[in-house]
Amino acid sequence: MKTTLTDNSLCVYPLCDGAEPELIYKYIGELRDTGVDYIELDFRTLIKLKKLPRGVKYIFRMVDPMFLPMTEFYEFSYVVLTYNDLKEKIGTDVPVLFEIPYLKNSVGKALRFAESRVDGKISALRIRSSFEYCKPSEIKSVYKKLCAVAAPLPVDICPLNEYKTALDTALKFTAADVSSLTLAAGLPMKYCSLEEYIFSFMSVFDGLPPKLNINSLGGVSVFRSRIFQTGTPALPTLLNVIDHDIRCLKNADTGESVDMRVKLKNTEFLNSGFISVLEKMADYENIPDDVFENISEAIKHYDSSIYNDELLRKKRRGLLN
């Protein structure tokens, strides 16, 4: 996978008033370990943190010229400037990532305007758009033209969700070998979800690029729920969708529903296995007798009246019919 990933969730969601710096620090670390190459920050995160985790690059969203001096205290790869930021001339030693909406045949003019207003080096271009319902061939053509107009600058694509097509757009640009994508962890209303993007590789295309680590997404989900005021965690929703899809599987030959072969709460074999494991755990952990009795009693409430005889006596492959 050649595409560089930027996460902008720390600019998208409002931070909790009591968001602890240690949790924000760990959240950034989990994004890094997931395979995110750049983390986009604004002044709110910098006010909270005294230092930033290593091993990942950072982009600063200026928001207002008054916050530009903050770039002097941290090592940023880019500072994001938009049309609104260029109402007055901006001077900066940090390479500029110029962000604009996708306006057909106007990208070159926008870049020339930015060059006239920036006392510094414009080093990258970001295009924000929904690109609604474009075919893969159209996306490839759009990206090729953008690269030609912006050359020699690299082009970052930030898919928007006005038509609920951000994920579709992100995947199509990836297939077109886009150099960079900007996504947001969670389930944002406006941007493409980092988790949905990664889960699409895993569950739809049946192949996760080596640079992406789905295990760290669990940490992303846990920490984001502790530091942001709003925004829906993505993992529980995605896992519910996958669970629903599994339960609604159909036999390709007969069209009948596919049932799970092992049902934890009504299989005596598994129930006895639980108790055996519990006994070993109690012995190893020195669990008090009264606590052990309560746990044992709770396990006995599993419905084990239906004994799945063929689970033990017939050799079957897999858990599904």
ZADO-1210 file (C-alpha; in nm, 4 decimals, padded with zeros to 6 digits):
<atoms>
<atom x="00.0000" y="00.0000" z="00.0000" code="MET" pos="1"/>
<atom x="00.1630" y="00.3223" z="-00.1180" code="LYS" pos="2"/>
<atom x="-00.0954" y="00.5616" z="00.0241" code="THR" pos="3"/>
<atom x="00.0085" y="00.7792" z="00.3185" code="THR" pos="4"/>
<atom x="-00.2629" y="00.8174" z="00.5841" code="LEU" pos="5"/>
<atom x="-00.3388" y="01.1291" z="00.7881" code="THR" pos="6"/>
<atom x="-00.5811" y="01.1264" z="01.0822" code="ASP" pos="7"/>
<atom x="-00.7529" y="01.4578" z="01.1606" code="ASN" pos="8"/>
<atom x="-00.9810" y="01.3419" z="01.4438" code="SER" pos="9"/>
<atom x="-00.8050" y="01.5717" z="01.6937" code="LEU" pos="10"/>
<atom x="-00.9249" y="01.8633" z="01.4798" code="CYS" pos="11"/>
<atom x="-01.2714" y="01.7215" z="01.4060" code="VAL" pos="12"/>
<atom x="-01.4126" y="01.6509" z="01.7541" code="TYR" pos="13"/>
<atom x="-01.4295" y="01.8803" z="02.0587" code="PRO" pos="14"/>
<atom x="-01.2118" y="01.7599" z="02.3449" code="LEU" pos="15"/>
<atom x="-01.3664" y="01.6871" z="02.6851" code="CYS" pos="16"/>
<atom x="-01.2942" y="01.9573" z="02.9399" code="ASP" pos="17"/>
<atom x="-01.1233" y="01.7011" z="03.1588" code="GLY" pos="18"/>
<atom x="-00.9443" y="01.5121" z="02.8829" code="ALA" pos="19"/>
<atom x="-00.6249" y="01.3936" z="03.0481" code="GLU" pos="20"/>
<atom x="-00.3001" y="01.4634" z="02.8594" code="PRO" pos="21"/>
<atom x="-00.1851" y="01.1053" z="02.9209" code="GLU" pos="22"/>
<atom x="-00.4915" y="00.9677" z="02.7408" code="LEU" pos="23"/>
<atom x="-00.4450" y="01.2016" z="02.4431" code="ILE" pos="24"/>
<atom x="-00.0804" y="01.0976" z="02.4284" code="TYR" pos="25"/>
<atom x="-00.1783" y="00.7289" z="02.4273" code="LYS" pos="26"/>
<atom x="-00.4520" y="00.7930" z="02.1686" code="TYR" pos="27"/>
<atom x="-00.1950" y="00.9410" z="01.9313" code="ILE" pos="28"/>
<atom x="00.0298" y="00.6415" z="01.9980" code="GLY" pos="29"/>
<atom x="-00.2483" y="00.3984" z="01.9052" code="GLU" pos="30"/>
<atom x="-00.3147" y="00.5896" z="01.5823" code="LEU" pos="31"/>
<atom x="00.0555" y="00.5648" z="01.5023" code="ARG" pos="32"/>
<atom x="00.0612" y="00.1917" z="01.5752" code="ASP" pos="33"/>
<atom x="-00.2468" y="00.1395" z="01.3570" code="THR" pos="34"/>
<atom x="-00.0509" y="00.2672" z="01.0580" code="GLY" pos="35"/>
<atom x="-00.1329" y="00.6384" z="01.0468" code="VAL" pos="36"/>
<atom x="00.1616" y="00.8348" z="00.9050" code="ASP" pos="37"/>
<atom x="00.0534" y="01.1902" z="00.9968" code="TYR" pos="38"/>
<atom x="-00.1525" y="01.3255" z="01.2861" code="ILE" pos="39"/>
<atom x="-00.3246" y="01.6592" z="01.2277" code="GLU" pos="40"/>
<atom x="-00.3478" y="01.8795" z="01.5385" code="LEU" pos="41"/>
<atom x="-00.4744" y="02.2235" z="01.6301" code="ASP" pos="42"/>
<atom x="-00.3980" y="02.4499" z="01.9244" code="PHE" pos="43"/>
<atom x="-00.6309" y="02.2614" z="02.1623" code="ARG" pos="44"/>
<atom x="-00.4126" y="01.9488" z="02.1639" code="THR" pos="45"/>
<atom x="-00.0895" y="02.1455" z="02.1919" code="LEU" pos="46"/>
<atom x="-00.2235" y="02.3290" z="02.4960" code="ILE" pos="47"/>
<atom x="-00.2915" y="01.9935" z="02.6620" code="LYS" pos="48"/>
<atom x="00.0367" y="01.8178" z="02.5774" code="LEU" pos="49"/>
<atom x="00.3879" y="01.9209" z="02.6756" code="LYS" pos="50"/>
<atom x="00.5396" y="01.6758" z="02.4263" code="LYS" pos="51"/>
<atom x="00.4192" y="01.4689" z="02.1313" code="LEU" pos="52"/>
<atom x="00.4736" y="01.0928" z="02.0801" code="PRO" pos="53"/>
<atom x="00.7610" y="00.9973" z="01.8531" code="ARG" pos="54"/>
<atom x="00.7429" y="00.7739" z="01.5494" code="GLY" pos="55"/>
<atom x="00.4769" y="00.9713" z="01.3644" code="VAL" pos="56"/>
<atom x="00.4734" y="01.3030" z="01.1757" code="LYS" pos="57"/>
<atom x="00.2549" y="01.6016" z="01.2591" code="TYR" pos="58"/>
<atom x="00.0494" y="01.8577" z="01.0689" code="ILE" pos="59"/>
<atom x="-00.0655" y="02.1798" z="01.2362" code="PHE" pos="60"/>
<atom x="-00.4052" y="02.3293" z="01.1479" code="ARG" pos="61"/>
<atom x="-00.3574" y="02.6984" z="01.2127" code="MET" pos="62"/>
<atom x="-00.7272" y="02.7911" z="01.2712" code="VAL" pos="63"/>
<atom x="-00.6248" y="03.1519" z="01.3358" code="ASP" pos="64"/>
<atom x="-00.2976" y="03.3414" z="01.2659" code="PRO" pos="65"/>
<atom x="-00.2628" y="03.4074" z="01.6391" code="MET" pos="66"/>
<atom x="-00.1790" y="03.0373" z="01.6883" code="PHE" pos="67"/>
<atom x="00.0907" y="03.0233" z="01.4210" code="LEU" pos="68"/>
<atom x="00.3744" y="03.0933" z="01.6710" code="PRO" pos="69"/>
<atom x="00.2985" y="02.7545" z="01.8320" code="MET" pos="70"/>
<atom x="00.4769" y="02.5909" z="01.5374" code="THR" pos="71"/>
<atom x="00.8039" y="02.7248" z="01.6761" code="GLU" pos="72"/>
<atom x="00.7871" y="02.4892" z="01.9752" code="PHE" pos="73"/>
<atom x="00.7101" y="02.1635" z="01.7916" code="TYR" pos="74"/>
<atom x="00.8429" y="01.9909" z="01.4839" code="GLU" pos="75"/>
<atom x="00.5704" y="01.9998" z="01.2200" code="PHE" pos="76"/>
<atom x="00.5926" y="01.8581" z="00.8707" code="SER" pos="77"/>
<atom x="00.3223" y="02.0955" z="00.7443" code="TYR" pos="78"/>
<atom x="00.0951" y="02.3764" z="00.8509" code="VAL" pos="79"/>
<atom x="-00.2536" y="02.3704" z="00.6943" code="VAL" pos="80"/>
<atom x="-00.3723" y="02.6933" z="00.5318" code="LEU" pos="81"/>
<atom x="-00.7111" y="02.7485" z="00.3661" code="THR" pos="82"/>
<atom x="-00.8618" y="03.0283" z="00.1587" code="TYR" pos="83"/>
<atom x="-00.9966" y="03.1910" z="00.4754" code="ASN" pos="84"/>
<atom x="-00.6484" y="03.1960" z="00.6297" code="ASP" pos="85"/>
<atom x="-00.5156" y="03.4017" z="00.3382" code="LEU" pos="86"/>
<atom x="-00.7224" y="03.7139" z="00.4012" code="LYS" pos="87"/>
<atom x="-00.3930" y="03.8603" z="00.5133" code="GLU" pos="88"/>
<atom x="-00.0414" y="03.7542" z="00.4185" code="LYS" pos="89"/>
<atom x="00.0994" y="03.4638" z="00.6159" code="ILE" pos="90"/>
<atom x="00.4679" y="03.4173" z="00.6911" code="GLY" pos="91"/>
<atom x="00.5938" y="03.0792" z="00.8087" code="THR" pos="92"/>
<atom x="00.9082" y="02.8670" z="00.7938" code="ASP" pos="93"/>
<atom x="00.7005" y="02.5471" z="00.8150" code="VAL" pos="94"/>
<atom x="00.6098" y="02.3906" z="00.4772" code="PRO" pos="95"/>
<atom x="00.2514" y="02.4794" z="00.3841" code="VAL" pos="96"/>
<atom x="-00.0215" y="02.2268" z="00.3027" code="LEU" pos="97"/>
<atom x="-00.2720" y="02.4335" z="00.1044" code="PHE" pos="98"/>
<atom x="-00.6268" y="02.3005" z="00.1446" code="GLU" pos="99"/>
<atom x="-00.9046" y="02.3843" z="-00.1028" code="ILE" pos="100"/>
<atom x="-01.2378" y="02.2390" z="-00.2161" code="PRO" pos="101"/>
<atom x="-01.2391" y="02.0618" z="-00.5509" code="TYR" pos="102"/>
<atom x="-01.3230" y="02.3204" z="-00.8140" code="LEU" pos="103"/>
<atom x="-01.2807" y="02.1838" z="-01.1627" code="LYS" pos="104"/>
<atom x="-01.0369" y="02.3874" z="-01.3759" code="ASN" pos="105"/>
<atom x="-00.9620" y="02.6247" z="-01.0838" code="SER" pos="106"/>
<atom x="-00.6898" y="02.4399" z="-00.8950" code="VAL" pos="107"/>
<atom x="-00.4054" y="02.6150" z="-01.0767" code="GLY" pos="108"/>
<atom x="-00.5539" y="02.9596" z="-01.0085" code="LYS" pos="109"/>
<atom x="-00.5995" y="02.8739" z="-00.6422" code="ALA" pos="110"/>
<atom x="-00.2355" y="02.7690" z="-00.6095" code="LEU" pos="111"/>
<atom x="-00.1124" y="03.0894" z="-00.7741" code="ARG" pos="112"/>
<atom x="-00.3300" y="03.2934" z="-00.5391" code="PHE" pos="113"/>
<atom x="-00.1879" y="03.1105" z="-00.2381" code="ALA" pos="114"/>
<atom x="00.1680" y="03.1671" z="-00.3582" code="GLU" pos="115"/>
<atom x="00.0968" y="03.5415" z="-00.3713" code="SER" pos="116"/>
<atom x="-00.0301" y="03.5430" z="-00.0116" code="ARG" pos="117"/>
<atom x="00.2201" y="03.3123" z="00.1593" code="VAL" pos="118"/>
<atom x="00.5677" y="03.4200" z="00.2635" code="ASP" pos="119"/>
<atom x="00.6988" y="03.0667" z="00.2748" code="GLY" pos="120"/>
<atom x="00.7003" y="02.7437" z="00.0770" code="LYS" pos="121"/>
<atom x="00.3806" y="02.5712" z="-00.0363" code="ILE" pos="122"/>
<atom x="00.4852" y="02.2054" z="-00.0330" code="SER" pos="123"/>
<atom x="00.1610" y="02.0079" z="-00.0705" code="ALA" pos="124"/>
<atom x="-00.1976" y="02.0430" z="-00.1890" code="LEU" pos="125"/>
<atom x="-00.5065" y="01.8973" z="-00.0198" code="ARG" pos="126"/>
<atom x="-00.8343" y="01.8602" z="-00.2078" code="ILE" pos="127"/>
<atom x="-01.1566" y="01.8263" z="-00.0057" code="ARG" pos="128"/>
<atom x="-01.4625" y="01.6939" z="-00.1857" code="SER" pos="129"/>
<atom x="-01.7338" y="01.4300" z="-00.1876" code="SER" pos="130"/>
<atom x="-01.6708" y="01.3081" z="-00.5465" code="PHE" pos="131"/>
<atom x="-02.0177" y="01.1593" z="-00.5301" code="GLU" pos="132"/>
<atom x="-02.0768" y="00.8320" z="-00.7157" code="TYR" pos="133"/>
<atom x="-01.7763" y="00.8633" z="-00.9450" code="CYS" pos="134"/>
<atom x="-01.6660" y="00.5500" z="-01.1267" code="LYS" pos="135"/>
<atom x="-01.3149" y="00.4166" z="-01.0539" code="PRO" pos="136"/>
<atom x="-01.2004" y="00.5246" z="-01.3998" code="SER" pos="137"/>
<atom x="-01.3317" y="00.8774" z="-01.3356" code="GLU" pos="138"/>
<atom x="-01.1540" y="00.8952" z="-00.9991" code="ILE" pos="139"/>
<atom x="-00.8295" y="00.7850" z="-01.1620" code="LYS" pos="140"/>
<atom x="-00.8704" y="01.0519" z="-01.4319" code="SER" pos="141"/>
<atom x="-00.9483" y="01.3240" z="-01.1737" code="VAL" pos="142"/>
<atom x="-00.6451" y="01.2318" z="-00.9658" code="TYR" pos="143"/>
<atom x="-00.4169" y="01.2249" z="-01.2694" code="LYS" pos="144"/>
<atom x="-00.5296" y="01.5761" z="-01.3698" code="LYS" pos="145"/>
<atom x="-00.4880" y="01.7076" z="-01.0144" code="LEU" pos="146"/>
<atom x="-00.1329" y="01.5730" z="-01.0000" code="CYS" pos="147"/>
<atom x="-00.0534" y="01.7324" z="-01.3364" code="ALA" pos="148"/>
<atom x="-00.1835" y="02.0743" z="-01.2272" code="VAL" pos="149"/>
<atom x="-00.0217" y="02.0609" z="-00.8818" code="ALA" pos="150"/>
<atom x="00.3142" y="01.9178" z="-00.9970" code="ALA" pos="151"/>
<atom x="00.5631" y="01.8923" z="-00.8405" code="PRO" pos="152"/>
<atom x="00.3511" y="01.9134" z="-00.5214" code="LEU" pos="153"/>
<atom x="00.2088" y="01.5897" z="-00.3750" code="PRO" pos="154"/>
<atom x="-00.1720" y="01.5790" z="-00.3659" code="VAL" pos="155"/>
<atom x="-00.3644" y="01.4729" z="-00.0549" code="ASP" pos="156"/>
<atom x="-00.7326" y="01.3800" z="-00.0884" code="ILE" pos="157"/>
<atom x="-00.9746" y="01.4431" z="00.1987" code="CYS" pos="158"/>
<atom x="-01.3015" y="01.2624" z="00.1091" code="PRO" pos="159"/>
<atom x="-01.6167" y="01.4303" z="00.2406" code="LEU" pos="160"/>
<atom x="-01.9437" y="01.2615" z="00.3276" code="ASN" pos="161"/>
<atom x="-02.2123" y="01.4947" z="00.1943" code="GLU" pos="162"/>
<atom x="-02.3561" y="01.2090" z="-00.0100" code="TYR" pos="163"/>
<atom x="-02.2392" y="00.9282" z="00.2235" code="LYS" pos="164"/>
<atom x="-01.9690" y="00.8430" z="-00.0280" code="THR" pos="165"/>
<atom x="-01.6523" y="00.9279" z="00.1664" code="ALA" pos="166"/>
<atom x="-01.5513" y="00.5646" z="00.2228" code="LEU" pos="167"/>
<atom x="-01.6257" y="00.4756" z="-00.1394" code="ASP" pos="168"/>
<atom x="-01.4181" y="00.7727" z="-00.2544" code="THR" pos="169"/>
<atom x="-01.1263" y="00.6825" z="-00.0250" code="ALA" pos="170"/>
<atom x="-01.1127" y="00.3254" z="-00.1544" code="LEU" pos="171"/>
<atom x="-01.1309" y="00.4342" z="-00.5179" code="LYS" pos="172"/>
<atom x="-00.8503" y="00.6878" z="-00.4740" code="PHE" pos="173"/>
<atom x="-00.6420" y="00.4194" z="-00.3006" code="THR" pos="174"/>
<atom x="-00.6949" y="00.1959" z="-00.6030" code="ALA" pos="175"/>
<atom x="-00.5776" y="00.4884" z="-00.8173" code="ALA" pos="176"/>
<atom x="-00.2521" y="00.4965" z="-00.6146" code="ASP" pos="177"/>
<atom x="-00.3249" y="00.8287" z="-00.4440" code="VAL" pos="178"/>
<atom x="-00.0183" y="00.9507" z="-00.2560" code="SER" pos="179"/>
<atom x="-00.2080" y="01.0625" z="00.0544" code="SER" pos="180"/>
<atom x="-00.5523" y="01.0389" z="00.2214" code="LEU" pos="181"/>
<atom x="-00.6927" y="01.2316" z="00.5173" code="THR" pos="182"/>
<atom x="-00.9404" y="01.0361" z="00.7336" code="LEU" pos="183"/>
<atom x="-01.0859" y="01.0666" z="01.0849" code="ALA" pos="184"/>
<atom x="-01.1049" y="00.7971" z="01.3529" code="ALA" pos="185"/>
<atom x="-01.4569" y="00.7179" z="01.4724" code="GLY" pos="186"/>
<atom x="-01.7737" y="00.7641" z="01.2665" code="LEU" pos="187"/>
<atom x="-01.7634" y="01.1340" z="01.1767" code="PRO" pos="188"/>
<atom x="-02.0550" y="01.2926" z="00.9938" code="MET" pos="189"/>
<atom x="-01.8311" y="01.4832" z="00.7546" code="LYS" pos="190"/>
<atom x="-01.5198" y="01.2743" z="00.6913" code="TYR" pos="191"/>
<atom x="-01.4286" y="00.9190" z="00.5998" code="CYS" pos="192"/>
<atom x="-01.3878" y="00.6908" z="00.9010" code="SER" pos="193"/>
<atom x="-01.0393" y="00.5482" z="00.9545" code="LEU" pos="194"/>
<atom x="-01.1887" y="00.2302" z="01.1025" code="GLU" pos="195"/>
<atom x="-01.4331" y="00.1784" z="00.8162" code="GLU" pos="196"/>
<atom x="-01.1494" y="00.2261" z="00.5699" code="TYR" pos="197"/>
<atom x="-00.9326" y="-00.0370" z="00.7403" code="ILE" pos="198"/>
<atom x="-01.2228" y="-00.2786" z="00.7984" code="PHE" pos="199"/>
<atom x="-01.3073" y="-00.2591" z="00.4285" code="SER" pos="200"/>
<atom x="-00.9665" y="-00.3976" z="00.3411" code="PHE" pos="201"/>
<atom x="-01.0032" y="-00.6742" z="00.5969" code="MET" pos="202"/>
<atom x="-01.3658" y="-00.7856" z="00.5515" code="SER" pos="203"/>
<atom x="-01.4567" y="-00.6822" z="00.1960" code="VAL" pos="204"/>
<atom x="-01.1298" y="-00.7157" z="00.0061" code="PHE" pos="205"/>
<atom x="-00.9990" y="-00.9945" z="00.2312" code="ASP" pos="206"/>
<atom x="-00.6534" y="-00.8471" z="00.2613" code="GLY" pos="207"/>
<atom x="-00.5028" y="-00.5989" z="00.5058" code="LEU" pos="208"/>
<atom x="-00.1984" y="-00.4050" z="00.3797" code="PRO" pos="209"/>
<atom x="00.1098" y="-00.4884" z="00.5922" code="PRO" pos="210"/>
<atom x="00.1436" y="-00.1298" z="00.7178" code="LYS" pos="211"/>
<atom x="-00.2003" y="-00.1418" z="00.8851" code="LEU" pos="212"/>
<atom x="-00.2460" y="-00.3013" z="01.2283" code="ASN" pos="213"/>
<atom x="-00.6071" y="-00.3716" z="01.3178" code="ILE" pos="214"/>
<atom x="-00.5178" y="-00.4680" z="01.6757" code="ASN" pos="215"/>
<atom x="-00.4315" y="-00.1075" z="01.7612" code="SER" pos="216"/>
<atom x="-00.7775" y="00.0055" z="01.6465" code="LEU" pos="217"/>
<atom x="-00.9085" y="-00.1312" z="01.9764" code="GLY" pos="218"/>
<atom x="-00.6885" y="00.1157" z="02.1618" code="GLY" pos="219"/>
<atom x="-00.7982" y="00.3964" z="01.9308" code="VAL" pos="220"/>
<atom x="-01.1626" y="00.3195" z="02.0104" code="SER" pos="221"/>
<atom x="-01.1072" y="00.3007" z="02.3867" code="VAL" pos="222"/>
<atom x="-00.9052" y="00.6193" z="02.4213" code="PHE" pos="223"/>
<atom x="-01.1176" y="00.8285" z="02.1814" code="ARG" pos="224"/>
<atom x="-01.4257" y="00.7631" z="02.3941" code="SER" pos="225"/>
<atom x="-01.2397" y="00.9102" z="02.6910" code="ARG" pos="226"/>
<atom x="-01.1056" y="01.2293" z="02.5340" code="ILE" pos="227"/>
<atom x="-01.3784" y="01.3531" z="02.2966" code="PHE" pos="228"/>
<atom x="-01.7146" y="01.5074" z="02.3837" code="GLN" pos="229"/>
<atom x="-01.8914" y="01.3909" z="02.0689" code="THR" pos="230"/>
<atom x="-01.8525" y="01.1446" z="01.7846" code="GLY" pos="231"/>
<atom x="-01.9570" y="00.7819" z="01.7624" code="THR" pos="232"/>
<atom x="-01.6993" y="00.5083" z="01.8351" code="PRO" pos="233"/>
<atom x="-01.6627" y="00.3019" z="01.5197" code="ALA" pos="234"/>
<atom x="-01.5607" y="-00.0436" z="01.6409" code="LEU" pos="235"/>
<atom x="-01.8816" y="-00.1421" z="01.8275" code="PRO" pos="236"/>
<atom x="-02.0898" y="-00.0394" z="01.5274" code="THR" pos="237"/>
<atom x="-01.8671" y="-00.2234" z="01.2800" code="LEU" pos="238"/>
<atom x="-01.8603" y="-00.5388" z="01.4926" code="LEU" pos="239"/>
<atom x="-02.2410" y="-00.5331" z="01.5180" code="ASN" pos="240"/>
<atom x="-02.2617" y="-00.5123" z="01.1392" code="VAL" pos="241"/>
<atom x="-02.0248" y="-00.8069" z="01.0981" code="ILE" pos="242"/>
<atom x="-02.2163" y="-01.0056" z="01.3626" code="ASP" pos="243"/>
<atom x="-02.5427" y="-00.9334" z="01.1800" code="HIS" pos="244"/>
<atom x="-02.3912" y="-01.0402" z="00.8478" code="ASP" pos="245"/>
<atom x="-02.2692" y="-01.3681" z="00.9977" code="ILE" pos="246"/>
<atom x="-02.6087" y="-01.4424" z="01.1510" code="ARG" pos="247"/>
<atom x="-02.7813" y="-01.3689" z="00.8196" code="CYS" pos="248"/>
<atom x="-02.5593" y="-01.5900" z="00.6037" code="LEU" pos="249"/>
<atom x="-02.7392" y="-01.7950" z="00.3366" code="LYS" pos="250"/>
<atom x="-02.6408" y="-02.1300" z="00.1907" code="ASN" pos="251"/>
<atom x="-02.5285" y="-02.0576" z="-00.1655" code="ALA" pos="252"/>
<atom x="-02.6768" y="-02.3874" z="-00.2940" code="ASP" pos="253"/>
<atom x="-03.0089" y="-02.4064" z="-00.1106" code="THR" pos="254"/>
<atom x="-03.0760" y="-02.0426" z="-00.0167" code="GLY" pos="255"/>
<atom x="-03.1482" y="-02.1499" z="00.3420" code="GLU" pos="256"/>
<atom x="-03.0174" y="-01.9655" z="00.6456" code="SER" pos="257"/>
<atom x="-02.6831" y="-02.0824" z="00.7831" code="VAL" pos="258"/>
<atom x="-02.6938" y="-02.1612" z="01.1540" code="ASP" pos="259"/>
<atom x="-02.4091" y="-02.1391" z="01.3992" code="MET" pos="260"/>
<atom x="-02.3125" y="-02.4937" z="01.5024" code="ARG" pos="261"/>
<atom x="-02.1713" y="-02.4051" z="01.8448" code="VAL" pos="262"/>
<atom x="-02.4013" y="-02.2177" z="02.0822" code="LYS" pos="263"/>
<atom x="-02.2165" y="-02.1374" z="02.4017" code="LEU" pos="264"/>
<atom x="-02.5107" y="-02.1261" z="02.6395" code="LYS" pos="265"/>
<atom x="-02.6675" y="-02.4614" z="02.5504" code="ASN" pos="266"/>
<atom x="-02.3708" y="-02.6939" z="02.4989" code="THR" pos="267"/>
<atom x="-02.2857" y="-02.9103" z="02.8007" code="GLU" pos="268"/>
<atom x="-01.9401" y="-02.9769" z="02.6666" code="PHE" pos="269"/>
<atom x="-01.8496" y="-02.6088" z="02.6641" code="LEU" pos="270"/>
<atom x="-02.0257" y="-02.5508" z="02.9935" code="ASN" pos="271"/>
<atom x="-01.8087" y="-02.8134" z="03.1639" code="SER" pos="272"/>
<atom x="-01.5078" y="-02.6557" z="02.9973" code="GLY" pos="273"/>
<atom x="-01.5947" y="-02.3220" z="03.1571" code="PHE" pos="274"/>
<atom x="-01.6094" y="-02.4805" z="03.5000" code="ILE" pos="275"/>
<atom x="-01.2790" y="-02.6621" z="03.4493" code="SER" pos="276"/>
<atom x="-01.1064" y="-02.3396" z="03.3479" code="VAL" pos="277"/>
<atom x="-01.2642" y="-02.1594" z="03.6419" code="LEU" pos="278"/>
<atom x="-01.1358" y="-02.4202" z="03.8857" code="GLU" pos="279"/>
<atom x="-00.7831" y="-02.3864" z="03.7508" code="LYS" pos="280"/>
<atom x="-00.8081" y="-02.0069" z="03.7669" code="MET" pos="281"/>
<atom x="-00.9351" y="-02.0195" z="04.1256" code="ALA" pos="282"/>
<atom x="-00.6491" y="-02.2462" z="04.2267" code="ASP" pos="283"/>
<atom x="-00.3881" y="-02.0309" z="04.0539" code="TYR" pos="284"/>
<atom x="-00.5266" y="-01.6918" z="04.1605" code="GLU" pos="285"/>
<atom x="-00.6312" y="-01.7970" z="04.5128" code="ASN" pos="286"/>
<atom x="-00.9852" y="-01.6731" z="04.4642" code="ILE" pos="287"/>
<atom x="-01.1760" y="-01.6694" z="04.7970" code="PRO" pos="288"/>
<atom x="-01.4209" y="-01.9598" z="04.8383" code="ASP" pos="289"/>
<atom x="-01.7294" y="-01.7384" z="04.8617" code="ASP" pos="290"/>
<atom x="-01.6391" y="-01.5533" z="04.5409" code="VAL" pos="291"/>
<atom x="-01.5674" y="-01.8840" z="04.3642" code="PHE" pos="292"/>
<atom x="-01.9075" y="-02.0202" z="04.4710" code="GLU" pos="293"/>
<atom x="-02.0844" y="-01.7128" z="04.3325" code="ASN" pos="294"/>
<atom x="-01.9062" y="-01.7458" z="03.9985" code="ILE" pos="295"/>
<atom x="-01.9818" y="-02.1191" z="03.9836" code="SER" pos="296"/>
<atom x="-02.3484" y="-02.0532" z="04.0576" code="GLU" pos="297"/>
<atom x="-02.3629" y="-01.7958" z="03.7798" code="ALA" pos="298"/>
<atom x="-02.2157" y="-02.0435" z="03.5300" code="ILE" pos="299"/>
<atom x="-02.4730" y="-02.3067" z="03.6292" code="LYS" pos="300"/>
<atom x="-02.7473" y="-02.0714" z="03.5107" code="HIS" pos="301"/>
<atom x="-02.6363" y="-02.1272" z="03.1521" code="TYR" pos="302"/>
<atom x="-02.9063" y="-02.3256" z="02.9771" code="ASP" pos="303"/>
<atom x="-02.7390" y="-02.6633" z="02.9249" code="SER" pos="304"/>
<atom x="-03.0557" y="-02.8712" z="02.8895" code="SER" pos="305"/>
<atom x="-03.0127" y="-02.9118" z="02.5160" code="ILE" pos="306"/>
<atom x="-02.7157" y="-03.1408" z="02.4543" code="TYR" pos="307"/>
<atom x="-02.5561" y="-03.1058" z="02.1124" code="ASN" pos="308"/>
<atom x="-02.4721" y="-03.4721" z="02.0585" code="ASP" pos="309"/>
<atom x="-02.3364" y="-03.4391" z="01.7066" code="GLU" pos="310"/>
<atom x="-02.0867" y="-03.1767" z="01.8183" code="LEU" pos="311"/>
<atom x="-01.8998" y="-03.4528" z="02.0041" code="LEU" pos="312"/>
<atom x="-01.9846" y="-03.7661" z="01.8002" code="ARG" pos="313"/>
<atom x="-01.9687" y="-03.6402" z="01.4417" code="LYS" pos="314"/>
<atom x="-01.6651" y="-03.4922" z="01.2759" code="LYS" pos="315"/>
<atom x="-01.7519" y="-03.1570" z="01.1215" code="ARG" pos="316"/>
<atom x="-01.5386" y="-02.8840" z="00.9759" code="ARG" pos="317"/>
<atom x="-01.5881" y="-02.5302" z="01.0970" code="GLY" pos="318"/>
<atom x="-01.8564" y="-02.3750" z="01.3126" code="LEU" pos="319"/>
<atom x="-02.1130" y="-02.3225" z="01.0366" code="LEU" pos="320"/>
<atom x="-02.3420" y="-02.5698" z="00.8573" code="ASN" pos="321"/>
</atoms>
